[in-house]
Amino acid sequence: MTTTDAPLAETHRRRRFTPRSILLNVALLIGLAASIGPLLWMVVSSVKPEGEIRQFPPTLLPEQFTWSNYTDLFASLNFPRYFVNSVVVALLVTVGSVLFSAMVGYALAKLDFPGRRALFALVMGTLMVPGMVTFVPLFVLVANLDLINTYAALILPFLAAPFGVFLMRQFMLDIPDELLDAARVDGAGEFRTFFAVVLPQTRPALATLGILTFLGSWNNFLWPLVAVQNADLYTLPVALALYSTGQNTVQYGLLVAGATVIVLPILIVFLVLQRHIVQGIATTGLK
């Protein structure tokens, strides 16, 4: 290190350990612990015996390591059936919601037709309505259509989401109109322009909306609990809650093991698509 570099290094060290930076790092560590702490506790508890999970004060690491919670989980539940139900419902809801949200977002962003602004205002207005307000009317509608206890009851109500329409419209506003005009001059119709030109430009937004929709559908508990009474159509959250609780006791070992298994697909999807997700959220947030 030269004589001129030494003062610079000393100044850099002082800047790194200012009171403000220390408080910021402490706040970030607290936030990190609050974010991943419950997840780590769930994973660690899934390999503890039932008595150790209920123990107070809780142990940080398992004193007695056991896989019995997982073996009991797969032995007591028709796990493959419920897993397939969750995968089918989550994938169909994700594909349908992404496709229809992108189509509506494209129409609101790039097509000129009477009432476009009013339609977008209506979509924005629906974002302000809490989901629980529409829960009972939605159930009555599905019941009147005789869809209770069907896959359609789990999928159809979630194929179009106002947030998805808003997200896709905001992203598509930045696509140059000249690009679409060039495609139309070359003879492409609206569907070909949408699928061949617009969709490839919106991959980050599609990935963001896809994982958010998949996450919401995968974790959805209340609607499948109400719309389905046939055990063969249960999704994993419903099956886990119903089978792991008795009349007077709760099997915490079974619950944390099942929750750990349920979280795994979501983590895999996030790890695969995280670059597109971060890019999509950052780009949309700058608009």
N, C-alpha and C positions, 0 to 999 in steps of 0.2 A: 504493500500500500504506500503510495507517495504521500509527501507531507501535505499536499493540497487535498488528498482524499480523506485524511483523518478527520478534519473538522466537519466535512460533509457527512461522514458516517456517524459522528457524534450527534450532529443536528438531526439526522434521520432517526436515531434511537430515541432522542428526546420527544420527537413528534409522535413516535409509535406509542409512547407510554404517557401521554397527557391524560389528565383526569377525565376529560370528555371521552377519549378513546377507551379508557378502562371501563367507564360506565356503560358505553355502547356495547363492549364485548360481554360484560356481565349480563346486560339485558338480552343480548343474542343467545347467550348460553342458557338463560332461564327460558326463553322462548323455545329453544331447541329441546330442552328437557321436557317442557310441557307438551311439545308436539309428538316426540317419539317415545316419551316415558310410558304412556299407557300401552303403546304397541309392544314395547320390550317386555313390560310386565305381563301382557297377555301371552306372549310366546314363551317366556320363562315359566309362567304358571302352568302352561299346558303340559309340562313334563314334571309337575309336582304331584304328590298324592293329595287326595281331597282334604285331609286334615291339615296339611301344611298350607294349602291355599287359604283356608279359613283362619290360620294362625295369626295372632296379633301380639307383638308387632310382626309385620310380614318379613320373610327372609328375602335377601337380595338374590341369592342363587339357590337352586334346589339342594336341600340337605339329603333327600332321597330321590334319585332320578328314576323316573318311570315312564313307560310308553302306554300304560294301561288306559289313560284317557283316550288315546287315539284308537286303541283296539276296541274299547267299549263303544266309541263313537261309530265305528264302521260295523260293529256287531249289532248295535241297537237300532240303527237307522238304515233305511233302504237308500244308502248314500248315492250309489250310481244313478238311480232314478231321479233323485232330487237334484243332483249335479247336472244331469242332462237337461232337466226342466229349466234350471237357472241359466244354463248356457244358451239354450234355444231362445228363451224369452229375451235375455239380455242382447243377444246378437241381432235378432229380428227387430227389436225396438231400436237398437243403435243404427242399424242400416236404414231402416225406414225413417227414423227421425232425422238423420243426417241428410238423406236424399231429399225428403220433402222440405226440410228447412232450407236447404241450398236452392231448391227450385223456387220457393216463395221469396227467399232473399234476393235471388237473381231478378225476379219479376219486379220487386220493389226498388231495386237499385238501378236496373238497366233498361227496363221496358217503360214506355210512355203510354199510359192509359188513364182514362178519367177515374178519379177517386183514389189515385195511388197514395196521395198524402193522407187521406182519411183512413184508408186501409192500414197504413203504417201506424197512424195514431191509435187505431183500434188494437193493433198488435201490442203496442207499447202499453196501452191501458190494461190489457190482460196480464202484463207482467206485475202490475200492482195488486192484483187480486190474490190473496192467500190461497194456497191449494186446498186447505181444509174447507173453504167456503163452497167450492165446487164438488166436494167429495160426495155428498148425499145426492145432488142432482145427477152426477155422473153414474152413481150406482143405480139409481132409478132408471136412467136411460139404458144402461147395459142390461138390467133385468127385463125391461120392456122389449128389448131386442132378443131376449131368450139366450143370452150369451154367458150367463153365470155358469161356473164350472166348465169353462172351455179355455183353450189357449188364447182365443180371440179376446176374451175379457182381460187377459194379462198384457196383451200386446197393443190392440187397436187404440185404446185411450191415450197412448203415449207416442204415437207416430208423428205428431206435430207439436213442437214446443215453441212458445213465443220467444224464449231466450235464444233458441237456435236460429230462428228467423232473424232476430236482431243482430246476432253475432255474424251471420253470413252476409247480411246486407251491408253492415259496416265494413267488412273486409272487401266485398265486391265493389264498393264505391271507388276504390283505388285502381281498379283494372281500367286501363285506357279504353275509351269508347272507340278510338281508331282501330284497336285490335279487333273488336267485334264487327265494326263496319267492314274491315278487310275480309273477314270470314264470310260475311253476307254477300259481298261483291263476288267472292269466289263461288257462290252458289250454295253455301251452307244454310240450312234452315235453322230455326230457333233451337230445336232439340240438339242438332249437331253442334251448333255454336256453343250451347250450354255444356254438353258432355265433352267435346273435343278441345274447346278453347278456355272456357271459364273454370271448369272443375280442376284442371291441372294447375291453374294459377292460385287455387285456394287450398292447397294441401295442408298448410299449417292450421288454418281455421277448421278444416274438416277433421284433422287429428284432434284438435282441442275439443271440438263439439262431440266427437266420437267417444273419447275417453270419459268426458263428463257425463254423457248419456249412459254409457256402459256402467259407470260407477253408480249412477242413480238407480238404474234398473236392477243391477246386481244386488244392491243393498236394500231395495224396496221391500218393506215388510208389511205395512198397514193395508195397502190395496190388495196384494195377493191373499192376505189373511181374510179379507172380507169377500172378495170376489170368487174365492175357490174354497169349497168344503170337501172336495174329493181329494183324499190323501195322495193319489197317484199324480195329481197336478201341483202338489206343493213345490215351492222353490226352497232353496237351502235355508234362508233366514227363517221362514215360517216353520219348516220341519224341525230345525234345530231348537227353536223356542218352545215348540209344543212337546217335543220328545224329551227335552232335557229338564223340564220342570214337572214336578209332581203336584199333588194337592197341597202339601205342607212343606215340601223341601225343594231346593234348587240344587241341581248337580253342577257345581261350578267347574269342576274338572272337565265335564263333557262340554260345557258352554265355551270355555276358553280354547279347548282343542278344536271344536267346530268353528269358532270364530277365526282361529289361525288358518284353518284350511280354506275358509271362505275368502280370507284376505289375499291369499297367494295369487290367484288369477289377476286380481287388480294390480298387485305389485308388478307382475310380469308385463301386463299391458302398459303400465306406466313406464317401466324401464325401457321397453321397446320403442315407445313413442315420445319419450320425454323431450327430445330435441324439438320435435314439431309442436309439442304442447307449449313449451316456453316461448318459442318463436311466435306462435299464434296468439297467445295471451298478450305478449309484449307489443306486437304489431297492432292488435285491435285496441289495446289500451291507449295507444298514442293518438288515435283518431279523435 
